[in-house]
Amino acid sequence: MKTQGKSASDEELVEKIRREDKELYREIVGRYQQGLYRYLRHLTNRPDAAEDLVQDVLIKAYRNLLGFDTRKKFSSWIYRIAHNEGVNYIRKTGKRKSVSFEDLAVPHPNENDSPEEELVREEIRRNLTECLDEMKTKYREALVLHYIEEKPYKEISDILRVPMGTVGTLVARGKSMLRAICQRKGGDLSP
């Protein structure tokens, strides 16, 4: 009887896929498809392109599973592939719409919110989108990975291939830049 991969770590699952059951790759797809889509959507702000890029990432990861070092973290490895695909897409097409950063510093809806509170939240979201469009990709990426994907600094360091101290700097400067840009535009990051 074959063991299902649901309880296995990513690294154990990769070993099983390589050794015995290629069909278990579906489990990897299930674990990562949504997060990769979210990351690439925020990076490119093109939902249609993000869907295609996720498929490219999953195919590349599958084809290169033999090259993955199972002593390292699989999620860092696959997000690095996604990072490269997203950056290459932006370079090739020169296309990047205004960035949406719905979850960063925007109060989450509450069933008890008044119409005024909903309007305030929408205004904050609109301000953030406009402000983020002016940021350099390296800062936007660090903010998305940390605040949206909730990756720890160590993993962001592996994905972006920068020292951990640099990740902290990118996040801190990114937040500071975001705040300054929004203030200059007359917006605010808080309700």
N, C-alpha and C positions, 0 to 999 in steps of 0.2 A: 504494500500500500504506500502510495506516494504521500509525502508530507506536504501540506499546503504551505505557502510562503507567508501567510498572514501574520504569524507570530515571530517569524525570523527577522533579524535585523536586515537592513539593506545590504550590508556586506555579505552576510550569510546567504541571502537570497541570490546575490550575484554569483557566489560560488556554486549554488545549486543549479542555477541557469547554465553556467559554463560546463558543469560536470554531467548533469543528468536530465534536465527538463527545460528546454527552450520556451515552452508554453508558460512557464512561471514569469516570463517577462511582462505578462499582462498585469501582474501584481505591481511591478515597478511603475508601469504606466498609470495604474490606479492611484498609486501613492503620490506621483509627481505631476501628472497632467494639469491639474487645477492650479497648483502653485506656480508652475512654469508659465502657464498662460497669464496669470495675474502679474508676474514679474515682467514678462515681455510686453504685456499690454501697457503697463506703466512706463516701461523703457521707451517704447515706440509710440505709444498712445494711438495705435492703430489696431483695433480688435481683429479685423480681418487678417492683417499681416501676422499678428500674434498667434492666431490659430495655425497658420501655415508654419510659422517658425517653431512652434511647439512640436509639430509633427517632424520637422527636420531634426530638432534636438533629440527626440526619442529614437529616431532612426539612427542618427550618428552615435548615440550612446550604445544602442544595441550592437551596431557594427564594431564598436571599439571596446566592448566589454572585456575582451581578453587583455587589453592594455590597462585596465583599471587595477590599481593596487589596493587590494582589499584591506590593507592595514590602514588605509586612509578613509576619510568620510565620503561616502557615495554622494550625499546631497551636495557637498561642495563641488565635487567633480561634475555632476550633471548641471548644476547652476553655472559653472564656469563655461560649459558648452553653450548654455543658453545666453550667457553674457556675450560670448564671442559671436554667436549668430545674430543677436540683437544689434550689436555694434556694427557688424558687417552689413546688415540690412540698412541701417541708418546711413552708413558711408556710401553704399552702392546707390541707394535711391535718393539720398539727400532729403528724404521725407521724414519729418517728425512734426506731427501736429502739436498744438498746445498740450501740455502735460496735465493729466488729471491726477490729483493726489487726494482722493476722497477721504481716506481714513486718517491722514495726518492732521492732528490738531482740530479736527472738525467734530463737534459734539455728535454723538450717535443719537438717532431718533429715539424718542420715547413715546409710548402711547398716550401719555398725559400732556404732550407738548401742545402749546397753543399755536394758532396760525402765525402769530408774531415770531415765536421761537423757530418755527420751520423756515420762515423767511430769513431770519438771522443766520441759520445754519446754511441755507442756500447761498446767501451773500458771502459767507466765509469760504465756502467751496469754490465759488466763482473767483474770488480774490486769489485763493491759492493756485488755481489753475493758471491764471494770468501771470502770477509771480513766478511759478515754477518754469514757465516757458522761457524765462530769461536766464535760468541757471545752466551752468555747464553740466554735461552728462555725468562726469565723475562724482559730483556732489549729489545730483538727483539719484544716481544708482545707489550710493551709500544710504541715502535716506529711505529709498524704497525697500532695500534689503533689510534695513534695521527696523523700520516702523511698520511696513506693510507685510513683509515676509517674516518678520520677527526673528531674524537670524542673529546669533551672537556675533560679537566682533571677530572672534577666531574664525568662524566660518566665512564671514564677509571677507576677511583677510585672504583666505584660501581662494574664494571665488574671484576677487578682483586682483589677486596676486600682488598685494601690497602688505607691508608690515602692519601688525595690529595697532600700533601707535598711530599709523597713518589713517586707519579706519576711524579711530576716535576723532582725529583731526578733521577728516572729511565730514563726519556726522555733525560735529560741533560747528564747523565753518558753514556747512550746508544749512543748518538751522538758523545760524546767525544771518547768513546771506538771504535766506528766505524771509526772515523777519524784516530785514532792512529793505528788501525789494518791495514787500507788501506795505511797509510804512511809507516808503517813497511814493507809492501809487495811491496812498490814502486809505489803504485797507488795514485790517488788523487780523491777527491770528486767534483771537479769543472772542467769545460772544460778548 
